[in-house]
């Protein structure tokens, strides 16, 4: 029984901590899916490269939050932590002109 409890605790505390997944290039389209999310202050958005690389995340007016490095392969992922409440517009630099833009609402 002690082993089961220890295993459960280890799995619980080792689980990734992010509020929401956002797919980049979802289903072969130049979009973020979903393109609008709401999280609480201190939580992160987990970005996953789905298809049609390269993709990155540039946060308007907040270069400290962006992830300028390009995700080149499907499955590449990274987290962006939003510590301050507000609305954040972000985009994929290579595909902004194609409309690959999203919004994070932080409560």
N, C-alpha and C positions, 0 to 999 in steps of 0.2 A: 504494500500500500504506500509506503514511504517513497518507493521508486516512482510510482505513478504520479504522486503529488509533485515530486521534484521535476519530473518530465514535463508536467503541465505548466509549472512555474517557469521553467526554462523556455518552453515554446512561447508562452505568453509574453515574457520580457524580451525575447529575441525577435519578435515580430516587427516588421518595418513600421515606422511611425510616420504616416502622412495622412492627410485628410482626403485626398482625391487623386485619381489617376487621370491624366490628360494624354491622349494619343496624338502624336504628331504624324501627319500624313495618313490619317485614318482611311482605310479601305482604298488606298491609292489616290486619295484626293489631297489637294494642298490646303488642309484645314487642321485646326486643333479640334479634337472631339473629346468632351464637350468644349465649346469655345467660350463658355461663361460658367464660372464656378463660384461658390461662396464657401469660405472657410472661417475659422476663428483665428484670432491673433495668436501667433506663435506656431501655427500649423504650417505644413508644407504642401506644395503641389508636386506630385510625382509625374514627371514628363517621360514618356516612353516613345522612342522612335518606332513607328509602325512600318511605313513604306515611303517610297520616293524621297530618299535622303538627298542632300544633307539638310538637317534642320537644327535650329538653335532657338534660344529664347532671349529676346531683348526687352527689358522692362522700361517703358517710357519714363524718362527723368530719374531713373534709379539704376545706374550701371552696376552698383554694388549687388543688386538682386539678379541681374541677368546671368545667362550662361552662354557666353559668346562662342565657346568652342562648338564646332559642328559635330553633331551625331551623324556618323557616316553609315553605320550598319543598322539594319532592323534589329530591334531588341535593346539597343543602347538606351540608357536611362540616366536620369539625374533628378535631384530634388531642389526646389527653390523654397526657402523658408521666408514667410511674410510675418514679421514681428509687429508691424504697426498697422492699425486699422486704417481702412480707406479703400479706394478703388484703384486698381492697377491695370493699365492697358499694356499688353505685351504682343510681340509679333516674332515671326521667323524672318531673320534678315534676308535670306535669299529669296523668300516667297512673299514678302509683305505686299508687293505690287499685285500679286495674285489673290490677295485678300486673306492671307493666313495670319489672322489677328484674333486675339482673345482678351478676356477680362477676368480678373480675379477680384472678388468683393471680399474684404477682410473685415469681420466684425470684431 
